[in-house]
């Protein structure tokens, strides 16, 4: 049964944006398609274009007017304990929210089509393409205010839902002995760590560290963090909060072969095998 791309994408946008806002602000927002027309002007709006890994021209567009990105940025930063908030901080915070929301959309598309789609590079632009069809969403906060967000996707994104004929053939094990050995490796527990960044310090600088010292890392706040297994970066993602604990929402994933290779090396180390 063929899925309707527009309705599925709208559902993923509602869910992805709702989860991103809730995880960053600690508040719940209502996200619903809005039949009311949004303003034609893009003045003071943040026009965010996000590429998807499906094809070079698979893109999502989020256009947020000033009142929306200013509100979302302030609520997010206030939830983090920052009282003095400027527009530059609100802009960068909204862009981070867009990144998390679109990563959620990509995960939803992946589940729909059975093919991995990830959020690639994104950037702010002065204006979107002229020939583009918009879907408007109403974003309601707990104060009863409703803000409008315009979203669009390129034809290549909708085309992902078109039937491709025969499904991709799944690889089958050619040797049952290898398969049984691999099954044993699947039960080996692997330590997973997350790297927020690195910094090289001289010994004299290390000795000067005390309570309250700040070590500046080599990574911007908006950049993804590394997910590491066996000293290998297998994924990159965005930091989120889940039930009071830190988590990482995966946005970029290494190939299955690279992840398998990293896991087998760790398993061999644990059971005394040779690397």
C-alpha positions as CSV (number, residue, x, y, z in Angstrom):
1,X,0.0,0.0,0.0
2,X,1.5,3.3,-1.1
3,X,1.8,6.0,1.5
4,X,0.8,9.6,0.9
5,X,4.1,11.6,1.0
6,X,2.6,14.9,2.1
7,X,0.6,13.4,5.0
8,X,3.6,11.3,6.2
9,X,6.1,14.2,6.0
10,X,3.7,16.5,7.8
11,X,3.3,13.9,10.5
12,X,7.0,13.6,10.9
13,X,7.5,17.3,11.0
14,X,4.9,17.6,13.7
15,X,6.5,14.9,15.8
16,X,10.1,16.0,15.2
17,X,9.5,19.6,15.9
18,X,7.4,18.8,19.0
19,X,10.1,16.6,20.5
20,X,12.8,19.0,19.7
21,X,11.0,21.9,21.4
22,X,10.0,19.8,24.4
23,X,13.5,18.4,24.9
24,X,15.1,21.8,24.7
25,X,12.6,23.9,26.6
26,X,11.0,21.5,29.0
27,X,7.6,22.6,27.8
28,X,5.0,21.1,25.5
29,X,3.9,22.7,22.3
30,X,1.0,21.8,20.0
31,X,2.1,21.4,16.4
32,X,-0.7,21.2,13.8
33,X,-1.2,22.0,10.1
34,X,-2.6,25.5,9.9
35,X,-5.0,26.4,7.1
36,X,-4.5,30.1,7.6
37,X,-2.2,31.8,5.1
38,X,1.2,32.8,6.3
39,X,2.6,36.3,5.4
40,X,4.2,36.4,1.9
41,X,7.2,38.4,3.2
42,X,10.3,36.7,4.4
43,X,11.6,39.8,6.2
44,X,13.0,39.1,9.7
45,X,12.5,35.4,9.1
46,X,15.1,32.6,9.5
47,X,15.1,30.7,6.2
48,X,16.8,27.4,7.0
49,X,17.7,24.9,4.3
50,X,18.6,21.3,5.3
51,X,20.0,18.7,2.9
52,X,19.1,15.1,3.2
53,X,21.4,12.2,2.3
54,X,18.8,10.6,0.0
55,X,20.0,12.6,-3.1
56,X,21.9,15.9,-3.9
57,X,18.7,17.7,-4.3
58,X,16.7,16.3,-1.4
59,X,16.0,19.3,0.8
60,X,13.8,20.5,3.6
61,X,13.0,24.2,4.2
62,X,11.9,25.7,7.5
63,X,10.9,29.4,7.5
64,X,10.3,30.9,10.9
65,X,9.2,34.5,11.4
66,X,10.9,36.6,14.0
67,X,8.2,36.2,16.6
68,X,8.6,32.4,16.5
69,X,12.4,32.0,16.6
70,X,12.6,34.8,19.2
71,X,10.1,33.1,21.4
72,X,11.6,29.6,21.0
73,X,15.1,30.8,21.6
74,X,14.2,32.8,24.7
75,X,12.2,29.9,26.3
76,X,15.0,27.5,25.6
77,X,17.7,29.7,27.0
78,X,15.7,30.6,30.0
79,X,15.1,26.9,30.7
80,X,18.9,26.6,30.7
81,X,19.1,29.3,33.4
82,X,20.3,32.1,31.0
83,X,18.4,35.3,31.9
84,X,19.9,37.9,29.6
85,X,19.1,36.7,26.1
86,X,19.9,38.6,22.9
87,X,18.6,38.1,19.4
88,X,21.8,36.5,18.2
89,X,21.5,33.8,20.9
90,X,17.8,33.3,19.9
91,X,18.7,32.8,16.3
92,X,21.4,30.3,16.9
93,X,19.2,28.4,19.3
94,X,16.3,28.2,16.8
95,X,18.8,26.8,14.2
96,X,19.8,24.1,16.7
97,X,16.1,23.3,17.2
98,X,15.6,23.0,13.4
99,X,18.6,20.6,13.2
100,X,17.1,18.4,15.9
101,X,13.6,18.5,14.3
102,X,14.9,17.6,10.9
103,X,16.9,14.8,12.3
104,X,13.7,13.4,13.6
105,X,12.0,13.9,10.2
106,X,14.8,11.9,8.6
107,X,14.4,9.1,11.1
108,X,10.7,9.0,10.3
109,X,11.4,8.8,6.6
110,X,13.9,6.0,7.2
111,X,11.3,4.0,9.1
112,X,8.7,4.6,6.3
113,X,10.8,3.6,3.3
114,X,13.2,1.1,4.8
115,X,16.2,3.0,3.6
116,X,18.5,5.0,5.7
117,X,18.1,8.8,5.3
118,X,20.0,11.2,7.5
119,X,20.2,15.0,7.9
120,X,23.2,16.4,6.1
121,X,24.6,19.9,6.0
122,X,22.2,22.8,6.6
123,X,22.6,26.6,6.2
124,X,20.7,29.8,6.5
125,X,19.7,31.6,3.3
126,X,18.3,35.0,2.5
127,X,15.2,33.5,0.8
128,X,13.9,30.1,-0.4
129,X,13.4,29.3,-4.1
130,X,10.5,31.1,-5.8
131,X,8.8,28.0,-7.1
132,X,8.1,26.1,-3.9
133,X,4.9,24.8,-2.3
134,X,4.6,25.6,1.4
135,X,2.8,23.8,4.2
136,X,2.0,26.0,7.2
137,X,2.1,24.7,10.8
138,X,0.6,26.4,13.8
139,X,2.8,26.2,16.9
140,X,0.9,26.8,20.1
141,X,2.6,27.4,23.5
142,X,1.3,27.1,27.0
143,X,0.3,30.7,27.1
144,X,-2.2,30.2,24.3
145,X,-0.2,32.0,21.7
146,X,0.0,30.5,18.2
147,X,3.0,31.0,15.9
148,X,3.2,30.0,12.3
149,X,6.0,28.1,10.6
150,X,6.3,27.5,6.9
151,X,7.8,24.2,5.8
152,X,8.5,22.8,2.3
153,X,10.3,19.9,0.8
154,X,11.9,19.3,-2.6
155,X,10.3,16.9,-5.1
156,X,13.1,14.4,-4.4
157,X,11.9,14.0,-0.8
158,X,8.4,13.2,-1.8
159,X,9.8,10.8,-4.5
160,X,11.3,8.7,-1.8
161,X,7.8,7.3,-1.1
162,X,7.3,6.1,-4.7
163,X,7.5,2.3,-5.2
164,X,10.8,1.2,-6.6
165,X,9.7,-2.2,-8.0
166,X,11.5,-5.1,-6.4
167,X,12.7,-4.6,-2.9
168,X,16.5,-4.6,-2.2
169,X,17.8,-8.1,-1.9
170,X,19.0,-8.9,1.6
171,X,22.4,-10.5,2.0
172,X,22.4,-14.1,3.2
173,X,25.2,-15.8,5.0
174,X,27.2,-18.0,2.7
175,X,28.7,-20.0,5.5
176,X,26.8,-21.3,8.5
177,X,30.0,-21.6,10.6
178,X,30.7,-17.9,10.2
179,X,27.1,-17.1,11.0
180,X,27.2,-19.1,14.3
181,X,30.5,-17.4,15.2
182,X,29.0,-14.0,14.5
183,X,26.0,-14.8,16.6
184,X,28.3,-15.3,19.6
185,X,29.9,-11.9,19.0
186,X,26.5,-10.2,19.0
187,X,26.2,-10.9,22.8
188,X,29.5,-9.1,23.6
189,X,28.8,-5.8,25.4
190,X,30.6,-2.7,24.0
191,X,31.4,0.5,25.9
192,X,29.9,3.5,24.2
193,X,31.2,7.0,25.0
194,X,30.3,10.4,23.7
195,X,33.0,13.1,23.0
196,X,32.0,16.8,23.2
197,X,35.4,17.9,22.1
198,X,39.1,17.9,22.8
199,X,41.7,20.2,24.2
200,X,45.5,19.9,24.5
201,X,47.0,21.5,27.6
202,X,50.6,21.9,28.8
203,X,51.4,20.3,32.1
204,X,51.8,23.8,33.7
205,X,48.2,24.6,32.5
206,X,46.9,21.3,34.0
207,X,48.5,22.1,37.3
208,X,46.8,25.5,37.3
209,X,43.3,24.0,37.0
210,X,41.1,24.4,40.1
211,X,37.4,24.4,41.0
212,X,35.6,26.8,38.7
213,X,38.1,26.6,35.9
214,X,36.7,26.4,32.4
215,X,38.4,24.3,29.7
216,X,37.4,25.5,26.2
217,X,37.0,22.6,23.8
218,X,37.7,22.6,20.0
219,X,34.0,22.3,19.1
220,X,31.2,24.8,18.7
221,X,27.9,24.4,20.6
222,X,26.0,23.9,17.4
223,X,28.4,21.1,16.1
224,X,27.4,17.4,16.5
225,X,29.1,15.3,19.2
226,X,31.0,12.0,18.4
227,X,29.6,8.6,19.5
228,X,32.7,6.4,20.0
229,X,33.1,2.6,20.2
230,X,36.5,1.0,20.6
231,X,38.2,4.4,19.8
232,X,36.3,4.6,16.6
233,X,33.7,7.3,15.8
234,X,30.7,5.3,14.6
235,X,28.1,8.1,14.6
236,X,27.6,11.8,15.3
237,X,24.5,13.4,16.8
238,X,22.9,16.1,18.9
239,X,22.7,16.3,22.7
240,X,19.2,15.9,24.1
241,X,17.7,15.5,27.5
242,X,15.6,12.3,28.2
243,X,13.9,12.0,31.6
244,X,16.5,14.1,33.2
245,X,19.4,12.3,31.6
246,X,21.7,13.3,28.7
247,X,21.2,11.5,25.5
248,X,22.4,11.7,21.9
249,X,20.0,11.8,18.9
250,X,21.9,10.2,16.0
251,X,22.1,12.4,12.9
252,X,25.0,10.8,11.0
253,X,25.9,7.1,11.1
254,X,28.9,5.2,9.9
255,X,28.4,2.4,7.4
256,X,27.2,-1.0,8.8
257,X,30.6,-2.5,7.8
258,X,32.5,0.2,9.8
259,X,30.4,-0.4,12.8
260,X,30.7,-4.1,12.5
261,X,34.5,-3.9,12.1
262,X,34.7,-1.7,15.3
263,X,32.6,-4.1,17.3
264,X,34.5,-7.2,16.2
265,X,37.8,-5.6,17.2
266,X,36.5,-4.9,20.7
267,X,35.0,-8.4,20.9
268,X,38.4,-9.9,20.0
269,X,40.1,-7.8,22.6
270,X,37.7,-9.0,25.3
271,X,37.9,-12.7,24.4
272,X,41.7,-12.7,23.9
273,X,41.6,-12.9,20.1
274,X,44.1,-11.2,17.8
275,X,43.1,-7.8,16.3
